[in-house]
Amino acid sequence: MELLKSVIEKVSSYNLFNYFFPGILFCFIVSCTTRFSLIKSQWEYLFVYYFVGMLISRIGSLVVERCLMALKVKNKKTKEKESYLKLAPYEKYLEAMEKDSQIAVLNETNNVYRTMIAVFVVALFVKLYDWLLYDFIRNCWNGGINILIILIGLGIILIFVKSYKKQTDYIRNRVTKCTKSIDPQAPSAN
């Protein structure tokens, strides 16, 4: 119990709301709406919730965000089609964060919303798989479950490779901005 208390004290609000909470919610939805249960024992809760939440958060970052940016809607004022979701330019975001500390809090809340969209999208896909394909694959396609597990594993690897690249680019851009403000002659990391 002391170990659990120590771990919880060290968890940032970002990890709590973008990993644990979505992981708990997703596991609950899946166990209530499908024949699948992702938790086998009480000690697994903490790790499974965190990992599932982290995976769903990455799906939100890599898939949901990009889909919403690619979605085109008609602007009511100009009648022109434009992206449904528009992000601030990264350099402007960094400058604004230095001037307004609330932007970081707003961004964290924004990421929670994106992750929650991903929770329900992924839960819907799991439900559709359970409802439409699970028995078919299990009964009609010999070895289908093993192939499906391999494909899911490869998909998870791809998600984390893309997440690693996105985070590395984010860090490089911040380092570049910091080093340019210190040494204007520093070469660009891009």
C-alpha positions as CSV (number, residue, x, y, z in Angstrom):
1,M,0.0,0.0,0.0
2,E,2.9,2.3,0.8
3,L,4.4,1.6,-2.6
4,L,1.1,2.5,-4.4
5,K,0.9,5.8,-2.4
6,S,4.5,6.7,-3.3
7,V,3.8,6.0,-7.0
8,I,0.6,8.0,-7.1
9,E,2.4,11.0,-5.4
10,K,5.0,11.1,-8.2
11,V,2.5,11.0,-11.0
12,S,2.0,14.3,-12.8
13,S,-1.4,15.6,-13.5
14,Y,-0.6,15.2,-17.2
15,N,0.0,11.4,-16.7
16,L,-3.0,11.1,-14.5
17,F,-5.4,12.7,-17.0
18,N,-3.8,11.5,-20.2
19,Y,-2.8,7.9,-19.2
20,F,-4.4,6.6,-16.0
21,F,-7.9,8.0,-16.4
22,P,-8.3,7.1,-20.1
23,G,-6.8,3.6,-19.4
24,I,-9.2,3.0,-16.6
25,L,-12.1,4.3,-18.6
26,F,-11.2,2.2,-21.7
27,C,-10.7,-1.0,-19.7
28,F,-14.0,-0.4,-18.0
29,I,-15.9,0.2,-21.3
30,V,-14.3,-2.8,-23.0
31,S,-15.1,-5.1,-20.0
32,C,-18.7,-3.9,-19.9
33,T,-19.5,-4.0,-23.6
34,T,-17.5,-6.9,-24.9
35,R,-16.4,-10.4,-23.9
36,F,-12.9,-9.1,-23.3
37,S,-11.4,-8.3,-19.9
38,L,-7.9,-6.7,-19.8
39,I,-7.4,-7.1,-16.1
40,K,-6.6,-10.5,-14.5
41,S,-5.5,-9.5,-11.0
42,Q,-5.5,-6.4,-8.8
43,W,-1.7,-5.8,-9.1
44,E,-2.0,-5.6,-12.9
45,Y,-4.5,-2.7,-12.6
46,L,-1.9,0.0,-12.2
47,F,0.4,-1.1,-15.0
48,V,-2.3,-2.1,-17.5
49,Y,-4.3,1.1,-17.0
50,Y,-1.1,3.2,-17.5
51,F,0.0,1.3,-20.6
52,V,-3.4,1.2,-22.2
53,G,-3.9,4.9,-21.4
54,M,-0.5,5.8,-22.8
55,L,-1.2,3.8,-26.0
56,I,-4.6,5.5,-26.4
57,S,-3.0,8.9,-25.8
58,R,-0.6,8.2,-28.6
59,I,-3.4,7.1,-30.9
60,G,-5.1,10.4,-30.1
61,S,-1.9,12.3,-30.8
62,L,-1.0,10.5,-34.0
63,V,-4.4,9.6,-35.5
64,V,-7.2,11.6,-34.0
65,E,-5.3,14.9,-34.2
66,R,-4.2,14.3,-37.8
67,C,-7.7,13.2,-38.9
68,L,-9.3,16.4,-37.4
69,M,-6.6,18.5,-39.1
70,A,-7.3,16.8,-42.4
71,L,-11.1,17.2,-42.1
72,K,-12.3,20.1,-44.2
73,V,-15.3,22.2,-43.2
74,K,-17.0,25.3,-44.8
75,N,-16.2,28.5,-42.9
76,K,-19.5,30.2,-42.3
77,K,-18.1,33.7,-42.9
78,T,-15.9,33.1,-46.0
79,K,-17.8,30.1,-47.4
80,E,-14.3,28.6,-48.1
81,K,-13.4,25.1,-47.0
82,E,-10.7,25.0,-44.3
83,S,-9.2,22.6,-41.8
84,Y,-11.6,21.8,-38.9
85,L,-8.6,21.9,-36.5
86,K,-5.8,24.4,-36.7
87,L,-2.8,24.4,-34.5
88,A,-0.8,27.4,-33.6
89,P,2.7,27.6,-35.2
90,Y,5.2,25.9,-32.9
91,E,7.4,29.0,-32.5
92,K,4.4,31.2,-31.6
93,Y,3.3,28.6,-29.1
94,L,6.6,28.6,-27.3
95,E,6.7,32.4,-27.3
96,A,3.2,32.6,-25.9
97,M,3.9,30.0,-23.2
98,E,6.7,32.1,-21.9
99,K,4.3,35.1,-21.6
100,D,1.2,33.2,-20.4
101,S,1.6,30.3,-18.0
102,Q,-2.1,29.4,-18.5
103,I,-1.4,28.2,-22.0
104,A,0.4,25.1,-20.6
105,V,-2.7,24.3,-18.5
106,L,-5.0,24.9,-21.4
107,N,-2.9,22.7,-23.6
108,E,-3.0,19.9,-21.0
109,T,-6.8,20.1,-20.9
110,N,-6.9,20.1,-24.7
111,N,-4.8,16.9,-24.8
112,V,-7.2,15.3,-22.3
113,Y,-10.1,16.0,-24.7
114,R,-8.1,14.6,-27.6
115,T,-7.3,11.5,-25.6
116,M,-10.9,11.0,-24.6
117,I,-11.9,11.1,-28.3
118,A,-9.4,8.3,-28.8
119,V,-10.8,6.3,-25.9
120,F,-14.2,6.2,-27.5
121,V,-12.9,5.6,-31.0
122,V,-10.7,2.7,-29.9
123,A,-13.5,1.3,-27.7
124,L,-15.9,1.5,-30.6
125,F,-13.4,-0.5,-32.8
126,V,-13.0,-3.1,-30.1
127,K,-16.8,-3.4,-29.8
128,L,-17.2,-3.7,-33.6
129,Y,-14.4,-6.4,-33.7
130,D,-16.1,-8.3,-30.9
131,W,-19.5,-8.0,-32.4
132,L,-18.7,-8.6,-36.1
133,L,-15.4,-10.4,-36.4
134,Y,-14.2,-12.3,-33.3
135,D,-16.3,-15.4,-33.8
136,F,-15.7,-15.4,-37.6
137,I,-11.9,-15.2,-37.2
138,R,-11.9,-17.7,-34.4
139,N,-14.1,-20.3,-36.2
140,C,-13.4,-19.8,-39.8
141,W,-9.8,-18.6,-40.1
142,N,-7.4,-21.2,-38.7
143,G,-4.6,-19.3,-37.0
144,G,-6.4,-16.0,-37.5
145,I,-6.1,-15.0,-33.8
146,N,-2.4,-15.4,-33.9
147,I,-2.1,-13.4,-37.1
148,L,-4.4,-10.7,-35.6
149,I,-2.2,-10.6,-32.4
150,I,0.9,-10.1,-34.6
151,L,-0.8,-7.4,-36.6
152,I,-1.9,-5.6,-33.4
153,G,1.7,-5.9,-32.0
154,L,3.1,-4.4,-35.2
155,G,0.6,-1.6,-35.1
156,I,1.5,-0.8,-31.5
157,I,5.2,-0.8,-32.4
158,L,4.4,1.6,-35.3
159,I,2.5,3.9,-33.0
160,F,5.4,4.2,-30.5
161,V,8.0,4.6,-33.3
162,K,5.9,7.6,-34.6
163,S,5.4,8.9,-31.1
164,Y,9.1,8.7,-30.4
165,K,9.9,10.7,-33.6
166,K,7.2,13.3,-32.8
167,Q,8.6,13.7,-29.3
168,T,12.2,13.9,-30.6
169,D,11.2,16.6,-33.1
170,Y,9.4,18.5,-30.3
171,I,12.5,18.4,-28.1
172,R,14.8,19.3,-31.0
173,N,12.7,22.3,-31.8
174,R,12.7,23.5,-28.2
175,V,16.5,23.0,-27.9
176,T,17.0,24.9,-31.2
177,K,14.8,27.8,-29.9
178,C,16.7,27.9,-26.6
179,T,20.1,27.8,-28.2
180,K,19.2,30.4,-30.8
181,S,18.2,32.8,-28.0
182,I,21.5,32.1,-26.2
183,D,23.8,31.9,-29.3
184,P,22.3,33.5,-32.5
185,Q,25.2,31.9,-34.5
186,A,24.2,28.3,-33.5
187,P,23.4,26.1,-36.4
188,S,19.8,24.9,-36.8
189,A,19.0,21.4,-35.6
190,N,16.5,20.9,-38.4
